[in-house]
Amino acid sequence: MEELIPISKLNDFDFCPYSVYLQNVYMDTDGDLYRAHPQIRGNNAHENVDKKRASTTRNIIESLPIISHELGLFGKIDVYDSAKKKLIERKYSLKNLFRGKYYQLWAQYFCLIEMGYKVDIIAFYEISTHKTLHVPIPTVKQKSELAMFIESYRNYDPKALIMNNENKCTHCIYCNLCDKTDKDNVYS
């Protein structure tokens, strides 16, 4: 049986596959070696949902553990409104909606569906502006795209050549620890 992949790693892998490798290497070390302001701010913004304090409304489910055996994923959703059948992924900022963020939301959607939940609406919620961005339900083609992306995650070789992207590297919290670039990150 294949090991389940944390849904939270999908966005990281989309950003830079090698960053997921570095995250695993440094996970048991002092977080001050690599954590940066955006990650700290995001973790703090998520705290109310993680501790199930964001809402007292009866139909709101927060921080629900989810799994998809079909896709080989597990994680937690941020918010599910059972009355509206709405899945909400909270992000501190949505200035850049890269594909990895969509993969996270799609993965949560497919996990909920496989677990027997009804989901009619999916959305991102931007914590910093209190705005909601509704997203179309993923299609069969998008589910296939997600499955191929998950397969590339499973087959990733950290020794493989990666194409450095100067903008990504300078915004990577592992940049100063990375052996694939000589750039410094903007958080130093």
C-alpha positions in Angstrom: 0.0 0.0 0.0 1.3 3.4 -0.9 1.9 6.0 1.8 -0.7 8.7 2.0 0.4 12.3 1.0 -0.6 15.3 3.2 -2.8 17.6 1.2 -0.9 20.6 2.6 2.2 19.5 0.7 0.5 19.8 -2.7 0.9 23.6 -2.8 4.5 23.4 -1.5 5.3 20.8 -4.2 3.8 23.0 -6.9 5.9 25.9 -5.6 9.1 23.8 -5.7 9.4 20.1 -5.4 12.8 20.4 -3.8 11.3 22.6 -1.0 9.2 19.6 0.1 12.4 17.5 0.3 14.1 20.3 2.3 11.1 20.6 4.6 11.3 16.9 5.4 15.1 17.2 6.0 14.7 20.2 8.4 11.4 19.3 10.0 12.8 18.1 13.3 15.2 21.2 13.6 14.6 24.6 15.1 12.0 26.3 13.0 13.7 29.6 13.4 16.3 28.3 11.0 13.9 28.6 8.1 10.5 30.0 9.1 9.6 33.4 7.6 7.0 36.1 8.2 4.5 34.8 5.6 4.4 31.3 7.2 4.2 32.6 10.7 1.4 35.0 9.7 -0.5 32.2 7.9 -0.1 29.8 10.8 -1.4 32.5 13.2 -4.3 33.2 10.9 -5.3 29.5 10.8 -5.2 29.1 14.6 -8.9 29.9 15.1 -10.0 27.2 12.6 -7.4 24.7 13.8 -8.7 25.1 17.4 -12.3 25.2 16.1 -12.9 28.7 17.4 -13.8 30.5 14.1 -17.5 29.9 14.3 -20.1 28.8 16.9 -22.8 28.2 14.2 -24.2 24.6 14.4 -23.8 23.8 10.7 -20.2 24.9 10.5 -17.6 22.1 10.7 -14.0 23.3 11.2 -10.7 21.4 10.9 -12.3 18.1 9.9 -9.9 15.3 9.2 -10.3 14.0 5.6 -9.0 11.1 3.5 -9.1 9.8 0.0 -7.9 6.3 -0.6 -8.5 6.7 -4.3 -6.1 9.6 -4.6 -3.9 8.6 -1.7 -4.3 11.8 0.3 -5.2 12.9 3.8 -5.5 16.2 5.6 -8.0 18.6 7.2 -10.4 21.0 5.7 -10.7 24.5 7.1 -14.4 25.0 7.0 -17.4 23.0 5.7 -20.9 24.6 5.9 -23.3 21.6 6.0 -26.4 23.8 5.4 -24.9 25.4 2.2 -22.9 22.3 1.3 -19.9 24.6 1.0 -16.2 23.9 1.4 -14.0 26.8 2.2 -10.2 26.9 2.2 -8.9 29.8 4.2 -5.7 31.7 3.1 -4.2 34.8 4.6 -3.7 36.3 1.2 -4.8 35.4 -2.3 -2.7 37.8 -4.3 -1.3 34.9 -6.3 -3.5 31.9 -6.8 -1.0 29.4 -8.2 -2.2 25.9 -9.3 -1.0 24.3 -6.1 -3.7 26.2 -4.1 -6.3 24.9 -6.5 -4.9 21.4 -6.1 -5.3 21.7 -2.3 -8.9 22.8 -2.6 -9.7 20.1 -5.3 -8.1 17.5 -3.1 -10.2 18.5 -0.1 -13.3 18.4 -2.3 -12.6 14.9 -3.6 -11.8 13.7 -0.1 -15.2 15.0 1.2 -17.1 13.4 -1.7 -15.4 10.1 -1.2 -16.3 10.3 2.5 -19.9 10.8 1.6 -20.3 14.5 2.1 -22.3 16.6 -0.4 -20.4 19.6 -1.7 -22.1 22.0 -4.1 -19.9 25.0 -3.6 -16.1 25.4 -3.1 -14.3 28.7 -2.3 -11.2 30.4 -1.0 -11.6 32.8 1.8 -9.0 35.6 2.1 -8.5 36.3 5.8 -6.7 39.6 5.3 -9.6 41.2 3.3 -12.5 39.0 4.5 -13.3 38.3 0.8 -14.6 35.0 -0.6 -13.6 33.8 -4.0 -15.9 31.1 -5.4 -14.3 28.4 -7.6 -16.0 26.1 -10.0 -16.3 22.4 -8.9 -13.4 20.5 -10.4 -14.2 18.6 -13.6 -13.3 15.0 -14.5 -10.4 16.4 -16.5 -9.2 18.5 -13.5 -9.4 15.4 -11.3 -7.2 13.6 -13.8 -4.8 16.6 -13.7 -4.7 16.4 -9.9 -4.0 12.6 -10.0 -1.1 13.1 -12.5 0.3 15.8 -10.2 0.0 13.5 -7.2 1.8 10.8 -9.2 4.6 13.3 -10.0 4.9 14.0 -6.2 5.2 10.2 -5.6 7.9 9.8 -8.2 9.9 12.9 -7.4 13.7 12.4 -7.1 15.4 15.1 -5.1 18.6 14.4 -7.1 16.8 15.4 -10.3 17.8 18.7 -12.0 15.5 21.5 -11.1 15.0 24.7 -13.1 15.6 27.5 -10.7 13.2 30.3 -10.8 14.8 33.4 -9.3 11.6 34.9 -8.0 10.5 31.6 -6.4 13.9 31.0 -4.9 14.1 34.4 -3.3 10.7 33.8 -1.8 11.4 30.3 -0.6 11.8 29.9 3.2 14.4 27.2 2.5 16.5 29.2 0.0 19.3 29.9 2.4 19.6 26.2 3.2 19.2 25.0 -0.4 22.1 23.5 -2.3 20.4 24.2 -5.7 20.8 28.0 -5.7 23.2 30.6 -4.5 20.4 33.2 -3.9 19.3 34.5 -0.5 15.7 34.8 0.3 14.0 38.1 0.9 13.2 37.2 4.5 16.8 37.2 5.7 
